Amino acid sequence: MNIFITGGTGFIGRNLVENLSSKNIILTPSHKELELLDAEKVEKYLNKHKIDVVIHCSNTGGTRNTTDLPNVAINNLRMFFNIVRCRKLYKRMIFLGSGAEYDKRRPLKNVRESDFDKRVPIDEYGFYKYICSKYIQNSENVVNLRLFGVYGKYEDYNFRFISYALCRNILGLPMVINQNVFFDYLYVKDLVRIIDLFIKNPPKEKFINVGLGKRVDLLTIAKIINTFVEKKSEIIVKNLGLQNEYTCDNTGLMEILNNFKFTDLTISLKELYSYYKSIKSSLTLE
């Protein structure tokens, strides 16, 4: 298939390009080649290429290191609508949504797809994803995969806890937790496999929580890391108590995927540890 991946140099996009290119024709233009904020250029690009599937990964904001970015909602919405207005020029879109659509001001514990729209997010990133979901409710060729705690190779290891903890251990530093919290963590390799399955077999559902349906806290992850590394790290928890939980119910996903097997957490941590060991000389922690 001809697959157009936006944000192909980002964390998830890069993993998709790396793993899907052997079986598909991947189009992932750079920012210089295609400005997604320019409606005319987007339409011209889609007209030029016969696209089967659009995987929309490109985002600004949504992470701790981008909280001060201006116009997060406006710019992200403009990119999204510049693509969906040209929906007749491709067959399907896979939109990478977020648990933030459910409003992260409160704990999200085992949240279900039916919980959407019970509250409107006030943060710009969550509000942007929320508006996209409202549009997708009335669309015919877009599926929204609501992601929670995706981790893996190419993520920003200075701001994503699992990679941050692994890199600090490799550099002989303590693993630091600002405050413990429960997440539904999904290995990026598993996400790529899920998206690959949805490319081949489009789901009928428009909204799907994509996660393990299991909760794990940061302190437990740090302790697991210490079970297999060459030298254990001190684990420092700066603040007592728990932050708002961020977990999902994945019943809908598993009904679609049937016997899908997720990568064991310890195995994925070991794989990621080996990756960071191989690039140790280039690691720079802030």
Secondary structure, 3 states (H helix, E strand, C coil): CEEEEECCCCHHHHHHHHHHCCCCEEECCCCCCCCCCCHHHHHHHHHHCCEEEEEECCCCCCCHHHCCCCCHHHHHHHHHHHHHCCHHHEEEEEEEEEHHHHCCCCCEEEECHHHCCCCCCCCHHHHHHHHHHHHHCCCCCEEEEEECEEECCCCCCCCCHHHHHHHHHHCCCCEEEEEECEECEEEHHHHHHHHHHHHHCCCCCCEEEECCCCCEEHHHHHHHHCCCCCCCCCEEEEEEEECCCEEECCHHHHHHHCCCCCCCHHHHHHHHHHHHHHCHHHCCCC
